[in-house]
């Protein structure tokens, strides 16, 4: 096997329109179709709807990425010998391999003392692209967060041994934390893959010496080119290097040297802080077309429309056109509402909601970035977000309304509701 050696880490949204363009760019590195490709189903192998999840993923790659993928089905270490051999053969022949959602602790148990970890390491060593997303991304590091056990069952924060593929491939001793900017909790902290700040601080205190946290935001990819030695960030969010509560962030559409991540971790550990971003990457090229255009194929109208609206939002935000940005958000909100009213309940709809929240977060971050007259700088963005909040309140969508208010508060804007509507002031301003 030969070709590029790439490890792509996705924070979430691996089958959402936001990540489709990343998959397409990665496949392009491997040349024209057909390219041997597979999805590894172990992380969700315990779920009753595993067949449906595999089918949806295969369909996503066909319709939104324009590539055919097989399923390397290794759902349990107890599968029969033929099933195990077939799965391993598909993993080893693949030049593009992805594993995604499910449970990291379940996946680690099934892979332990088996052939899969070695096959993944061989892919990165001999040539190919390994994409690990969501739950699978958690397994890459020195240690792994058992998310379900802590968040759903109430276990005390602790680490599990990880595959340590990241260290073997790049030399980075890290714990990978996807869903880093998660905001699904509404009024409670679900950042850092549902751990929140309190539990993440507990976990940090238990990290092996010399290990840092590598956080990848939702609908964001960290693409590690092992041959070039570069780390590129694409998608809606950023990538965070964190040590003992101190962080350095690589924003989207940036590229750094892989060893710059280790340097940043060392600087954070010793009290020195700095911007580790050194340049732009290829994902920034032709931003409008890449962000908004759906893949060729038979993507459903809802999915294609969402991709177009996400692209319109990103273009508007990049040009400072807050009205156009909030208009795109309102259209996404209407699209999600229509699909919900029709009775739809699908991973696509869940991805749409997650992308919607991520876009609101991006708008909130833009509102917080002013460095001259704060009110004059953020006013267009704040007014746009308040319009979105008013629409959500009219629709009695209290979760969305509370999310907008929370994002504004985090950005330093205090919302004041009154009989005649909602106003705002910069945090700390006196009440009239």
C-alpha positions as CSV (number, residue, x, y, z in Angstrom):
1,X,0.0,0.0,0.0
2,X,1.2,3.5,-0.8
3,X,0.0,7.1,-0.9
4,X,-0.6,9.8,1.7
5,X,-0.5,8.9,5.3
6,X,-3.3,10.9,7.0
7,X,-5.0,10.7,10.4
8,X,-8.2,12.8,10.4
9,X,-10.0,13.4,13.8
10,X,-13.6,14.7,13.6
11,X,-15.2,16.2,16.7
12,X,-18.7,15.2,15.5
13,X,-21.0,15.5,12.4
14,X,-19.0,12.9,10.4
15,X,-22.1,12.3,8.3
16,X,-23.4,15.9,8.2
17,X,-23.1,18.3,5.3
18,X,-20.4,20.3,7.2
19,X,-18.0,17.3,7.1
20,X,-18.9,16.0,3.7
21,X,-16.6,18.5,2.1
22,X,-13.8,17.3,4.3
23,X,-14.4,13.7,3.3
24,X,-14.4,14.8,-0.3
25,X,-11.1,16.6,0.0
26,X,-9.5,13.6,1.7
27,X,-10.7,11.2,-0.9
28,X,-9.2,13.5,-3.6
29,X,-5.8,12.9,-2.0
30,X,-6.3,9.2,-2.9
31,X,-7.0,9.8,-6.6
32,X,-10.0,9.1,-8.8
33,X,-12.6,6.4,-8.0
34,X,-12.7,3.6,-7.3
35,X,-10.8,3.8,-4.1
36,X,-11.0,0.9,-1.6
37,X,-12.9,2.4,1.4
38,X,-14.7,1.0,4.4
39,X,-16.5,2.0,7.6
40,X,-15.7,0.1,10.8
41,X,-18.9,-0.5,12.8
42,X,-17.5,-1.6,16.2
43,X,-18.2,1.6,18.2
44,X,-22.0,1.2,17.6
45,X,-22.0,-2.6,17.3
46,X,-24.0,-3.0,20.5
47,X,-26.9,-0.8,19.3
48,X,-30.1,-2.5,18.1
49,X,-30.2,-0.2,15.0
50,X,-26.6,-1.0,14.0
51,X,-27.7,-2.2,10.6
52,X,-29.6,1.0,10.0
53,X,-26.6,3.2,11.1
54,X,-24.3,1.3,8.7
55,X,-26.8,1.7,5.8
56,X,-27.2,5.4,6.5
57,X,-23.4,5.9,6.5
58,X,-23.0,4.0,3.3
59,X,-25.7,6.1,1.7
60,X,-24.1,9.3,3.0
61,X,-20.8,8.5,1.3
62,X,-22.6,7.6,-1.9
63,X,-24.9,10.7,-2.0
64,X,-22.9,13.4,-0.3
65,X,-19.3,12.4,-0.9
66,X,-19.7,10.6,-4.2
67,X,-17.7,7.6,-3.1
68,X,-18.6,3.9,-2.4
69,X,-17.7,2.4,0.9
70,X,-18.0,-1.1,2.3
71,X,-18.8,-2.1,5.9
72,X,-16.1,-3.8,7.9
73,X,-18.4,-5.4,10.3
74,X,-16.6,-6.3,13.6
75,X,-19.4,-5.6,16.1
76,X,-18.0,-7.9,18.8
77,X,-14.9,-9.8,19.7
78,X,-17.2,-12.8,19.8
79,X,-18.2,-12.8,16.1
80,X,-17.5,-16.0,14.2
81,X,-14.2,-16.6,12.5
82,X,-15.5,-15.9,9.0
83,X,-17.1,-12.6,10.0
84,X,-13.9,-11.5,11.8
85,X,-11.7,-12.5,8.9
86,X,-13.9,-10.6,6.4
87,X,-13.9,-7.5,8.5
88,X,-10.2,-7.6,8.9
89,X,-9.7,-8.1,5.2
90,X,-11.8,-5.0,4.5
91,X,-9.9,-2.9,7.0
92,X,-6.5,-4.0,5.6
93,X,-7.5,-3.4,1.9
94,X,-9.0,0.0,2.6
95,X,-7.1,3.1,1.7
96,X,-9.8,5.2,3.3
97,X,-11.2,3.9,6.6
98,X,-13.6,5.6,9.0
99,X,-15.0,4.7,12.5
100,X,-17.4,6.9,14.2
101,X,-20.2,7.2,16.7
102,X,-21.1,4.8,19.6
103,X,-19.3,4.1,22.8
104,X,-15.5,4.4,23.1
105,X,-15.4,2.0,26.1
106,X,-17.4,-0.6,24.2
107,X,-15.1,-0.3,21.1
108,X,-12.0,-0.6,23.3
109,X,-13.3,-3.8,24.9
110,X,-14.0,-5.4,21.5
111,X,-10.7,-4.4,20.0
112,X,-8.6,-5.4,23.1
113,X,-6.0,-8.1,22.3
114,X,-7.4,-8.4,18.8
115,X,-6.3,-7.6,15.3
116,X,-8.0,-4.3,14.7
117,X,-5.6,-1.9,16.5
118,X,-2.6,-3.3,14.7
119,X,-4.5,-3.0,11.4
120,X,-5.3,0.7,12.1
121,X,-1.6,1.3,12.9
122,X,-0.5,-0.4,9.7
123,X,-2.8,1.8,7.6
124,X,-1.2,4.9,9.0
125,X,2.3,3.4,8.6
126,X,2.0,2.0,5.1
127,X,-0.2,4.6,3.5
128,X,-3.9,5.5,3.6
129,X,-6.3,7.7,5.4
130,X,-7.8,6.9,8.8
131,X,-10.7,9.0,9.9
132,X,-11.8,8.6,13.5
133,X,-14.9,10.6,14.6
134,X,-16.9,11.1,17.7
135,X,-16.6,8.0,19.9
136,X,-13.9,6.5,17.8
137,X,-11.8,9.7,18.1
138,X,-11.8,9.2,21.9
139,X,-10.0,5.9,21.6
140,X,-7.0,7.4,19.7
141,X,-5.1,8.9,22.7
142,X,-3.0,7.7,25.6
143,X,-6.2,7.5,27.7
144,X,-9.9,7.6,26.9
145,X,-12.9,9.1,28.6
146,X,-15.6,6.5,29.3
147,X,-18.4,9.0,28.3
148,X,-21.5,6.9,28.9
149,X,-20.3,5.6,32.2
150,X,-19.6,9.0,33.6
151,X,-22.3,11.2,31.9
152,X,-25.2,8.7,31.9
153,X,-24.5,6.3,34.7
154,X,-22.8,8.6,37.2
155,X,-19.4,6.9,37.5
156,X,-16.6,9.0,39.0
157,X,-14.5,10.8,36.4
158,X,-11.6,8.5,35.4
159,X,-9.7,7.4,32.3
160,X,-9.5,4.2,30.4
161,X,-6.3,3.1,28.6
162,X,-6.6,4.3,25.0
163,X,-5.2,2.8,21.7
164,X,-2.4,5.4,21.8
165,X,-2.4,5.5,18.0
166,X,-2.0,9.2,18.0
167,X,1.3,9.0,19.9
168,X,2.6,6.2,17.7
169,X,1.8,8.1,14.5
170,X,2.7,11.7,15.5
171,X,4.6,11.6,18.9
172,X,1.7,13.6,20.5
173,X,0.9,12.3,23.9
174,X,-2.6,13.4,24.3
175,X,-6.2,12.5,25.3
176,X,-8.5,13.3,22.4
177,X,-11.7,15.0,23.4
178,X,-14.3,15.4,20.6
179,X,-17.5,17.3,21.0
180,X,-15.3,19.8,22.7
181,X,-17.6,22.8,22.3
182,X,-20.8,20.8,22.9
183,X,-23.8,23.0,23.9
184,X,-26.6,20.5,24.0
185,X,-27.0,20.8,27.7
186,X,-28.8,24.1,27.5
187,X,-28.7,25.2,31.1
188,X,-26.0,22.8,32.2
189,X,-22.4,22.4,31.0
190,X,-21.9,19.7,28.4
191,X,-18.7,21.0,26.9
192,X,-15.7,18.7,26.6
193,X,-17.7,15.7,25.4
194,X,-20.4,16.0,28.0
195,X,-17.9,16.3,30.9
196,X,-18.3,20.0,31.7
197,X,-15.6,22.0,33.3
198,X,-15.8,20.5,36.8
199,X,-15.4,16.9,35.6
200,X,-12.8,17.8,33.0
201,X,-10.7,19.4,35.8
202,X,-11.0,16.2,37.8
203,X,-9.8,14.2,34.7
204,X,-6.9,16.6,34.1
205,X,-5.6,15.9,37.5
206,X,-5.5,12.2,36.7
207,X,-3.6,12.5,33.3
208,X,-0.4,10.5,32.9
209,X,2.7,12.8,33.1
210,X,3.4,14.7,29.9
211,X,-0.1,14.2,28.5
212,X,-2.3,17.0,27.3
213,X,-5.9,17.3,26.2
214,X,-6.5,17.7,22.5
215,X,-10.0,19.0,22.0
216,X,-11.8,19.0,18.6
217,X,-15.0,21.0,18.3
218,X,-18.3,19.8,16.9
219,X,-18.5,19.7,13.1
220,X,-14.7,20.2,13.0
221,X,-11.9,18.1,11.6
222,X,-8.2,18.0,12.6
223,X,-6.3,16.6,9.6
224,X,-2.9,15.3,10.5
225,X,-0.7,14.8,7.4
226,X,2.0,12.5,8.6
227,X,4.2,12.9,5.6
228,X,4.2,16.7,5.5
229,X,4.1,17.0,9.3
230,X,1.2,19.4,9.2
231,X,-2.0,19.7,11.2
232,X,-4.9,21.5,9.4
233,X,-8.2,22.5,10.9
234,X,-11.5,22.5,8.8
235,X,-15.1,23.0,9.7
236,X,-17.2,25.2,12.0
237,X,-15.0,25.3,15.1
238,X,-11.4,25.0,16.2
239,X,-9.0,22.6,17.9
240,X,-7.8,23.2,21.5
241,X,-4.6,22.3,23.2
242,X,-5.3,22.3,26.9
243,X,-3.0,21.8,29.9
244,X,-4.2,22.2,33.5
245,X,-7.0,24.5,32.6
246,X,-5.0,26.7,30.2
247,X,-5.7,26.5,26.5
248,X,-4.4,27.5,23.1
249,X,-6.8,27.3,20.1
250,X,-6.1,26.7,16.4
251,X,-9.1,28.2,14.5
252,X,-10.7,26.7,11.5
253,X,-9.0,27.2,8.1
254,X,-5.6,27.2,9.7
255,X,-2.5,25.0,9.4
256,X,0.3,24.4,11.8
257,X,3.2,22.0,12.2
258,X,2.2,18.9,14.1
259,X,5.1,19.5,16.5
260,X,3.7,22.9,17.2
261,X,0.9,21.2,19.2
262,X,3.4,19.6,21.4
263,X,5.3,22.9,21.8
264,X,2.0,24.6,22.7
265,X,1.3,22.0,25.3
266,X,4.8,22.5,26.8
267,X,4.4,26.3,26.8
268,X,1.0,26.0,28.6
269,X,2.5,23.6,31.1
270,X,5.4,26.0,31.9
271,X,3.2,29.2,31.9
272,X,4.2,30.5,28.5
273,X,1.3,31.1,26.1
274,X,1.2,32.1,22.5
275,X,-0.7,31.8,19.2
276,X,0.4,28.5,17.5
277,X,-1.4,29.3,14.2
278,X,1.2,29.8,11.5
279,X,-0.8,29.9,8.3
280,X,-3.8,29.1,6.2
281,X,-4.4,25.7,4.7
282,X,-5.9,24.3,1.5
283,X,-9.3,23.9,3.1
284,X,-9.7,27.7,3.0
285,X,-9.4,27.8,-0.8
286,X,-12.6,28.5,-2.7
287,X,-14.4,28.8,0.6
288,X,-17.8,29.8,-0.8
289,X,-18.1,26.9,-3.3
290,X,-16.7,24.3,-0.8
291,X,-18.8,25.4,2.1
292,X,-22.1,25.7,0.3
293,X,-22.2,23.2,-2.6
294,X,-23.8,19.8,-2.0
295,X,-22.0,16.8,-3.4
296,X,-23.0,15.5,-6.7
297,X,-25.5,12.7,-6.4
298,X,-28.9,12.0,-5.1
299,X,-28.8,13.8,-1.8
300,X,-32.2,14.5,-0.4
301,X,-33.6,18.1,-0.8
302,X,-33.5,18.8,3.0
303,X,-29.8,17.7,3.3
304,X,-28.8,19.7,0.2
305,X,-30.7,22.8,1.3
306,X,-29.1,22.6,4.7
307,X,-25.6,22.4,3.2
308,X,-26.4,25.4,1.0
309,X,-27.6,27.5,3.9
310,X,-24.6,26.5,6.0
311,X,-22.4,27.8,3.2
312,X,-24.4,31.0,2.9
313,X,-24.0,31.6,6.6
314,X,-20.2,31.0,6.6
315,X,-19.8,33.3,3.6
316,X,-21.9,36.1,5.2
317,X,-20.1,35.7,8.6
318,X,-16.7,35.9,6.8
319,X,-17.7,39.1,5.1
320,X,-19.3,40.7,8.2
321,X,-22.8,40.7,6.8
322,X,-24.7,39.9,10.0
323,X,-28.1,40.3,8.4
324,X,-27.4,37.7,5.7
325,X,-25.9,35.4,8.4
326,X,-29.0,35.6,10.6
327,X,-31.2,35.2,7.6
328,X,-29.5,31.9,6.8
329,X,-29.9,30.9,10.4
330,X,-33.6,31.6,10.3
331,X,-34.0,29.6,7.1
332,X,-32.2,26.7,8.7
333,X,-34.5,27.0,11.7
334,X,-37.5,26.9,9.4
335,X,-36.1,23.8,7.6
336,X,-35.6,22.0,10.9
337,X,-39.1,23.0,12.1
338,X,-40.7,21.7,8.9
339,X,-38.9,18.4,9.1
340,X,-39.8,18.1,12.8
341,X,-43.5,18.8,12.1
342,X,-43.5,16.2,9.4
343,X,-42.7,13.6,12.1
344,X,-39.1,13.0,11.0
345,X,-36.8,11.5,13.6
346,X,-33.4,10.6,12.0
347,X,-29.7,11.1,12.5
348,X,-29.8,13.7,9.6
349,X,-32.2,15.8,11.6
350,X,-30.1,15.4,14.7
351,X,-27.0,16.5,12.7
352,X,-29.0,19.5,11.4
353,X,-29.9,20.6,15.0
354,X,-26.3,20.2,16.1
355,X,-25.0,22.2,13.1
356,X,-27.6,24.9,13.9
357,X,-26.3,25.2,17.5
358,X,-22.7,25.3,16.2
359,X,-23.6,28.1,13.8
360,X,-25.2,30.1,16.6
361,X,-22.0,29.6,18.6
362,X,-20.0,30.9,15.6
363,X,-22.2,34.0,15.5
364,X,-21.8,34.5,19.2
365,X,-18.0,34.3,18.9
366,X,-18.1,36.9,16.1
367,X,-20.0,39.2,18.4
368,X,-17.3,38.9,21.0
369,X,-14.4,39.6,18.8
370,X,-14.5,43.4,18.7
371,X,-11.4,45.2,20.0
372,X,-12.3,48.9,19.6
373,X,-15.8,50.2,20.6
374,X,-17.3,46.9,21.9
375,X,-20.9,48.0,21.5
376,X,-20.5,49.4,18.0
377,X,-18.6,46.3,16.9
378,X,-21.0,43.7,18.2
379,X,-24.3,45.6,17.7
380,X,-25.1,44.0,14.3
381,X,-24.5,40.5,15.6
382,X,-26.3,41.0,18.8
383,X,-29.4,42.5,17.1
384,X,-29.3,39.6,14.7
385,X,-29.2,37.0,17.5
386,X,-32.0,38.8,19.4
387,X,-34.1,38.6,16.3
388,X,-33.4,34.9,16.2
389,X,-34.2,34.6,19.9
390,X,-37.5,36.5,19.5
391,X,-38.5,34.1,16.7
392,X,-37.7,31.1,18.9
393,X,-39.8,32.5,21.8
394,X,-42.7,33.2,19.5
395,X,-42.5,29.6,18.4
396,X,-42.3,28.6,22.1
397,X,-38.9,27.0,21.4
398,X,-37.5,27.8,24.8
399,X,-34.5,25.6,24.4
400,X,-33.3,27.6,21.3
401,X,-34.2,30.9,23.0
402,X,-32.2,30.0,26.1
403,X,-29.2,28.8,24.0
404,X,-29.1,32.2,22.2
405,X,-29.2,34.1,25.5
406,X,-26.5,31.9,27.0
407,X,-24.3,32.5,24.0
408,X,-24.8,36.2,24.3
409,X,-24.0,36.1,28.1
410,X,-20.8,34.1,27.4
411,X,-19.9,36.8,24.8
412,X,-20.3,39.5,27.5
413,X,-23.7,40.7,26.5
414,X,-26.5,41.0,29.0
415,X,-30.1,40.6,27.6
416,X,-32.8,42.5,29.4
417,X,-36.4,41.4,28.7
418,X,-39.2,43.9,29.2
419,X,-42.8,44.5,28.4
420,X,-41.9,46.1,25.1
421,X,-39.4,43.5,24.0
422,X,-35.8,42.6,24.6
423,X,-32.9,45.0,24.9
424,X,-29.2,44.5,25.7
425,X,-26.2,46.1,27.3
426,X,-22.6,45.1,27.6
427,X,-22.0,43.1,30.8
428,X,-21.5,45.2,33.8
429,X,-23.4,48.2,32.5
430,X,-25.6,49.9,35.1
431,X,-29.4,49.4,35.1
432,X,-31.4,52.5,34.2
